[in-house]
Amino acid sequence: MSVLSVLALFCVWVLLCTHGAFGGYVKYNTGSGIVDGKLNVHLVPHSHDDVGWLKTIDQYYVGSNNSIQGACVENVLDSVVVSLRRDPNRKFIFAEMAFFQRWWETQSVEIQEEVKKLIDVGQLEFVNGGWCMHDEATTHYVDMIDQTTLGHRAIKKQFNTTPRAGWQIDPFGHSAVQAYLLGAELGFDSVHFARVDYQDRAKRKVDKSLEVVWRGSKTFGSFSQIFSNAFPRHYSPPDGFHFEVFDEDFVPVQDNLLLFDYNVEQRVNDFINAAITQANVTRTNHIMWTMGDDFQYQYAESWFKQMEKLIHYVNKDGRVNALYSTPSIYTDAKNMANETWPLKTDDYFPYADSTNAYWTGFFTSRPALKRYIRMLSGYYLAVRQLEFMAGRRSAGPNTYSLGDALGIAQHHDAVTGTAKQHTTDDYAKRLTIGASEAETVANSALACIANSTSKGQCVTPFLTLSQCQLLNISYCPPTEEDIPEGKSLVVVAYNPLGWNRTDIIRIPVNDGNLVVKDSMGSTIEAQYVELDNVTSNLRNFYTKAYLGISPKQVPKYWIVFQVSLPPLGWNTYFVSKAAGKGKSGSASISTVDLAQNETVEIGPGNLKMSFSSASGQLNRMFNSKTGVDIPVQQSYLWYGSSGGDTDPQASGAYIFRPNGSPPTVISRSVPLKVVRGTIVDEVHQQFNSWVYQVIRLYKDKEHAEVEYTIGPIPTEDGVGKEVITRMTANMVTDKVFYTDSNGRDFLKRVRDFREDWPLQVHQPVAG
């Protein structure tokens, strides 16, 4: 063998030795920090853990029902903690505190101490830190605050720290209120997310504006702004760098020279190429790789072993720098770069991820669940106030269960209505259990403070109060029972708002000879309204489903009266039989109009509405006090749901996709029933056998109340139906309209226009 051949062989030997191992232990260098002058690839290990979706929250936690999805969050946390302890350079972020608390409360003192150390040194970092990763379209801002507070309180109590970064990676679009109220105002210095419109993302990649300064509030201006990072793709790693056990695309870094398929150079080149591709759409020399996906890290070593090999060999190569990181470290690096960032001032709605996939279907999916959550949100606020006023007890019923259930229900697959049916049932069950316990708290506290004889002291109540959770379908046994002579039905009304409030109480009764008095003994005006057939049918069906028994009778009337309440206060009202034989009660009986003129006008107060006698439909609204007079028509229609075509995308719980046909009018002629009284006028409209509507105008209210009952929607013809109501007026708007942002702000919108990119309209209805 020649000297040159020996030298060549030696050179190859040395080269191989620097990029691989001969089957022995290798100490990988994972301690690299940020390197100036190089492209820094921030590897952020995470697991996105839905608080219910295909499985219930507890099934996801313990890993049951795996025929649906192989997911166990308990395994994730167990595994991650063990892996983090093996290498002090490893990092991991976690978001969903509803899961973490389940895990934390079952750990030994020794494990808890180890976890505290991991948090103290920054290896384990909480992001978002709410009870769940809440939705941003269908949630109310109070609920967003409450569920976030629940998680942050646990983090502060247990670890004396607070999250720095928002991590809203999976909600289906992003609201301006999220940016400033649940971001900047919360103390976050960044918010990170994946789902933005596909057209928006494409443009932002071109002009490197995926990362922006988001100023979510015009009112608060620059005080409301936050650094926002929209990922260049989904919240998973680049293709080829997914390292969950049993993944089909798992390509490990094989660096053992004694084994086949050695690929260190190839994997390093793959890494660098993917990093450069992302760097070309990102400002500064820092990019983030989200190293995880749904319910990943069930065997955390599978991920960490591959990442430490990549960090070791990529940094040895020297062309780019790889490091373990977190959103906080990444954001600090971006800030240090002294870059000028584009400014964003609106929101990221609506969201579409392809031409025919506008995620606007979930705005209305499972409306009954949405109503239940919203109703219990206000109830939760009121009961907590009462609990505080009466003095929270160390033992016995409290409001925690309802807070926990509401926190879970804000999840982006819960209130959205996009979870599976058995999971949705689980959400409703938790809410019902929480509401039942909160009801006990409210009854006790309200009875106690209503009877308190001295300020700040709660005496044993003499009243036994109860509430009617099914009042919306007229089921309320305490009010339906016969009131004995000389006795009264006591109604205690509480106002959780910080200002005086005048409102209407409606309770079902059977006695047509009642009188209503206030706490001073003065008789107040009341009105009887007969119960309609649609409500009584719903009552019979749902009370049997809810209670397992059919009600003995249907109440004859609603009795309606007005109450006046002080801020954070209550008043008591008494309903009793009219005194004396032959005496009539104070409540007036509503009259039913038979339409004789061309136009029927209703409204006992300033606000009036007129309806056509011929068609039975609304044609005008006017206010005698303000002078506003608007011709307006209302109709119910339905769009046919697309089942897919050359593009297989169908309409469903997430996505609204009409089939392209014009909407079908449900009815052009509507039977009309008019009910008049001293407090309220009502118009009852039967559009067809499955659409029923009641419009109410109250004497002292400047708005109309619309109650509609829709369903069951017929599908025997094989066509899915997306039901809408359309209001047609003569207002000249130039395509401008306004929508609310989580019930806190209003946002100006222009139809078929986006401020941030030239919109191509492919779905004119859904998008």
PyMOL commands that set and color helices and strands:
alter all, ss='L'
color gray80, all
select helices_A, chain A and resi 3-18+57-62+73-86+97-104+109-120+141-159+176-184+198-206+221-224+264-279+301-317+327-336+361-363+367-390+400-409+421-450+471-473+477-480+533-547
alter helices_A, ss='H'
color red, helices_A
select strands_A, chain A and resi 40-45+92-94+124-126+165-167+190-193+211-215+225-230+286-291+321-324+343-344+352-354+357-358+489-495+501-509+514-517+526-530+557-565+569-577+587-589+591-593+599-602+607-612+618-623+629-640+664-665+672-676+680-688+691-698+704-710+721-729+736-741+745-750
alter strands_A, ss='S'
color yellow, strands_A
deselect
rebuild
show_as cartoon
